[in-house]
Amino acid sequence: MTGARWRKSTKSGNNGGSCVEVADNLPGVVLVRDTKDRDGGTLTFEPASWQRFVGLAKAIGPLG
C-alpha cells in the first residue's frame, strides 16, 4: 500500500532469519509481510485484532 512505513522488530538480527515487517502508520489497517519475500504478499489486520495478537504473543513468550 502506498505510504506504508515498514519496520522490523529491534530483536531481529541481520542473519537472514525468519522475520516479518509491520506497517502500522496507515489509518484503520496494520500490514504484515515477510522480510525475505517483500513482494510475496501482505496480510492485512484491523488495528484492534493486531493489538490482541501482539498482546497474546508477549504473554506466551518465545517459542522453541
MISENU-405751 format. One record per residue: x, y, z of N, C-alpha, C in turn; residue in three letters. Coordinates in Angstrom, 1 decimal. Layout:
DRENNU    n_x    n_y    n_z   ca_x   ca_y   ca_z    c_x    c_y    c_z code
DRENNU      X      Y      Z      X      Y      Z      X      Y      Z  ALA
...
//
This chain:
DRENNU    n_x    n_y    n_z   ca_x   ca_y   ca_z    c_x    c_y    c_z code
DRENNU    0.8   -1.2    0.0    0.0    0.0    0.0    0.9    1.2    0.0  MET
DRENNU    0.4    2.2   -0.7    1.2    3.5   -0.8    1.3    4.2    0.5  THR
DRENNU    2.4    4.6    0.9    2.6    5.3    2.2    2.9    4.5    3.4  GLY
DRENNU    3.0    3.2    3.2    3.3    2.3    4.3    4.7    2.5    4.7  ALA
DRENNU    5.0    2.6    6.0    6.3    2.7    6.6    6.6    1.4    7.3  ARG
DRENNU    7.4    0.5    6.7    7.7   -0.8    7.2    8.8   -0.8    8.2  TRP
DRENNU    8.7   -1.6    9.2    9.7   -1.8   10.2    9.8   -3.2   10.7  ARG
DRENNU   11.0   -3.6   11.1   11.2   -4.9   11.7   11.4   -4.8   13.2  LYS
DRENNU   11.2   -5.8   13.9   11.5   -5.8   15.4   12.9   -5.5   15.6  SER
DRENNU   13.1   -4.8   16.7   14.5   -4.4   17.1   15.2   -5.7   17.6  THR
DRENNU   14.5   -6.8   17.8   15.1   -8.0   18.2   15.5   -8.9   17.0  LYS
DRENNU   15.2   -8.4   15.8   15.6   -9.2   14.6   17.1   -9.0   14.4  SER
DRENNU   17.7  -10.0   14.0   19.1  -10.0   13.6   19.3   -9.7   12.1  GLY
DRENNU   20.5   -9.6   11.7   20.8   -9.4   10.3   21.3  -10.7    9.6  ASN
DRENNU   20.9  -11.9   10.2   21.4  -13.2    9.7   20.4  -13.8    8.7  ASN
DRENNU   19.5  -13.1    8.2   18.5  -13.7    7.3   17.5  -14.6    7.9  GLY
DRENNU   17.2  -14.5    9.2   16.3  -15.3    9.8   14.9  -15.1    9.4  GLY
DRENNU   14.0  -15.7   10.1   12.6  -15.6    9.9   12.0  -14.4   10.5  SER
DRENNU   11.9  -13.3    9.8   11.4  -12.1   10.3   10.2  -11.6    9.5  CYS
DRENNU    9.4  -10.8   10.1    8.3  -10.1    9.4    8.5   -8.6    9.6  VAL
DRENNU    7.9   -7.9    8.7    7.9   -6.4    8.8    6.4   -6.0    9.0  GLU
DRENNU    6.2   -4.9    9.8    4.9   -4.4   10.1    4.8   -2.9    9.7  VAL
DRENNU    3.7   -2.5    9.1    3.4   -1.1    8.8    2.1   -0.8    9.6  ALA
DRENNU    2.3    0.1   10.5    1.1    0.4   11.3    0.8    1.9   11.3  ASP
DRENNU    1.3    2.6   10.3    1.1    4.0   10.2   -0.1    4.5    9.3  ASN
DRENNU   -0.8    3.5    8.7   -1.9    3.9    7.9   -3.2    3.8    8.7  LEU
DRENNU   -4.1    4.7    8.5   -5.4    4.7    9.3   -6.2    3.4    9.1  PRO
DRENNU   -6.6    2.8   10.2   -7.5    1.7   10.1   -7.0    0.3    9.6  GLY
DRENNU   -5.7    0.2    9.5   -5.1   -1.0    9.0   -3.7   -1.2    9.5  VAL
DRENNU   -3.3   -2.5    9.7   -2.0   -2.9   10.0   -1.6   -3.9    9.0  VAL
DRENNU   -0.4   -3.7    8.3    0.1   -4.6    7.3    1.2   -5.4    7.8  LEU
DRENNU    1.3   -6.6    7.4    2.4   -7.5    7.8    2.9   -8.3    6.5  VAL
DRENNU    4.2   -8.3    6.4    4.8   -9.1    5.2    6.1   -9.8    5.7  ARG
DRENNU    6.5  -10.7    4.9    7.8  -11.5    5.1    9.0  -10.6    4.6  ASP
DRENNU    9.9  -10.5    5.5   11.1   -9.7    5.2   11.9  -10.3    4.0  THR
DRENNU   11.9  -11.6    3.9   12.7  -12.2    2.8   12.0  -12.2    1.5  LYS
DRENNU   10.6  -12.0    1.5    9.8  -12.0    0.3    8.8  -10.9    0.3  ASP
DRENNU    9.4   -9.7    0.2    8.5   -8.5    0.3    7.5   -8.4   -0.8  ARG
DRENNU    7.7   -9.0   -1.9    6.7   -8.9   -3.0    5.7  -10.1   -3.0  ASP
DRENNU    5.9  -11.0   -2.0    5.2  -12.3   -1.9    3.7  -12.2   -1.4  GLY
DRENNU    3.3  -11.0   -0.9    2.0  -10.8   -0.4    2.0  -10.1    0.9  GLY
DRENNU    0.9   -9.5    1.3    0.8   -8.8    2.5   -0.5   -9.2    3.3  THR
DRENNU   -0.3   -9.4    4.6   -1.5   -9.7    5.4   -2.0   -8.4    5.9  LEU
DRENNU   -3.3   -8.3    6.0   -4.0   -7.0    6.5   -4.8   -7.3    7.7  THR
DRENNU   -4.6   -6.5    8.8   -5.3   -6.7   10.0   -6.0   -5.4   10.4  PHE
DRENNU   -7.1   -5.5   11.2   -7.6   -4.4   11.8   -6.7   -4.1   13.0  GLU
DRENNU   -6.5   -2.8   13.4   -5.6   -2.5   14.5   -5.9   -3.2   15.8  PRO
DRENNU   -7.2   -3.3   16.2   -7.6   -4.0   17.4   -7.2   -5.4   17.4  ALA
DRENNU   -7.4   -6.1   16.3   -7.0   -7.5   16.1   -5.5   -7.7   16.2  SER
DRENNU   -4.8   -6.8   15.6   -3.3   -6.9   15.7   -2.8   -6.7   17.1  TRP
DRENNU   -3.4   -5.7   17.8   -3.0   -5.5   19.2   -3.3   -6.7   20.1  GLN
DRENNU   -4.4   -7.4   19.9   -4.7   -8.6   20.6   -3.7   -9.7   20.3  ARG
DRENNU   -3.3   -9.8   19.1   -2.3  -10.8   18.7   -1.0  -10.5   19.3  PHE
DRENNU   -0.5   -9.3   19.3    0.7   -8.9   19.9    0.7   -9.1   21.4  VAL
DRENNU   -0.4   -8.7   22.0   -0.5   -9.0   23.5   -0.5  -10.4   23.8  GLY
DRENNU   -1.1  -11.3   23.1   -1.1  -12.7   23.3    0.4  -13.3   23.1  LEU
DRENNU    1.0  -12.8   22.0    2.4  -13.3   21.7    3.3  -12.9   22.9  ALA
DRENNU    3.2  -11.7   23.4    4.0  -11.3   24.5    3.7  -12.1   25.8  LYS
DRENNU    2.5  -12.4   26.0    2.1  -13.2   27.2    2.6  -14.6   27.1  ALA
DRENNU    2.6  -15.2   25.9    3.1  -16.6   25.7    4.6  -16.6   25.8  ILE
DRENNU    5.3  -15.6   25.2    6.7  -15.6   25.2    7.3  -16.3   24.0  GLY
DRENNU    8.7  -16.4   24.0    9.3  -17.0   22.8    9.1  -18.5   22.8  PRO
DRENNU    9.0  -19.0   21.6    8.8  -20.5   21.4   10.1  -21.1   20.9  LEU
DRENNU   10.3  -22.3   21.3   11.5  -23.0   20.8   12.6  -22.9   21.7  GLY
//
